[in-house]
Amino acid sequence: MRFNGPLSPQPAAFSPSAPVARVIDLNSADDHVAPPTRRILYIHMAALGDAIMASPALRILKQGLPGAQVDVLARRSAVDYFSSLTSVDQVVPFVGERFVDRHRPWKLLQAPGELARLLRTLRGNRYDAVVQWRGQIPDTLMSACTGARHRVAAVQSIHRRSAIPVERVSFLVTDLVPVTDPVAHMVEAMAAPARFLVRKLGGLPERDAALALEFPLRGEDERAADAFMAAHDLADGTPMAMVAISAKTAVNSWPGARFGAVADYLRLSHGLRVILSGVPEHRARETEIAAGMKTQPVCSTGRLTFGGVCALLRRCRLLVSLNTGISHAAAALRVPVVVLSGRDGASITPWGTPHRVVTHNPFFPARHPHSREWAGLVEKITAAEVNAAVDALLESFHV
């Protein structure tokens, strides 16, 4: 077992207000905007946690190319997030995401109608440049179909699953930006092709060297968090911690009893009121965890939107979480994190906030390279190891 961190710089928080981006309707023939002098598409067909880590790259494009319109091609789960960023002008939903398979890109053809509408929209928007941060076939095909003059792709060895041979994409893109450091953070990897494009087009020097993450909170999120706290007798200033119980995949799950043990430790040893949170379908799991605890947690699963949960998280002194989207939201909100990690390396740990990583990955800070050996790595983590990481984080950073 190891716990490490922080593994990244500590930039100042960046949290602009109110949503500004427009979400287009692919079914409307009239829903196109006359292109400005420069129109740029950022392809991001990944989950919400990765979307949060892309916010500095989008800011690099917007600030480096004044007057340019920056659009994002995004999965449905990340549309609301990208719409909230001041650096994004328009979001194009990727409607065929259920057919995206990085190993079987031809599955995109199983949704011909949806794919045709999307391609018409992308082509009709007449992009001058496209940036993609993943060297994956579906992303590269979308980029090529835009017909943009500049098509920039990052070729990464950070994640073996994301890396593809240069010869397989070189005829579809105009520029390949290598990211070869196996422990470079994903935030830096995402920024690399954006920086390259700005330099290529003669843009302005970069102003945001710290690459601070963004997670704008809407007014309704803050009001929902206020109401939730009032309903559970949590006064302003109450010392709180959040324990996120959900995992993206079963292989990264952690036993509920251990979550309960950590929550009890936070309450009994550090005097923190503990909020349990998770995806709505894990409400029964949350109930089971709470029933097995010695102390009484506050249950939020299924009672707040993700934005509401994050507004609540912003008021917490600490988050304990698996390596999922909420850990990156916490980083953007400058909330310290103890993250339980399986095969992942340092490249996708919380960026720009005090944190500790608890892992049994023997290759850390590199990603575990052997797919047959990393299953069950998260389950090997004990509650005592997580509690030790909590103590170290609270003591080291005076949280």
Disulfide bonds with the S-S distance in Angstrom:
none
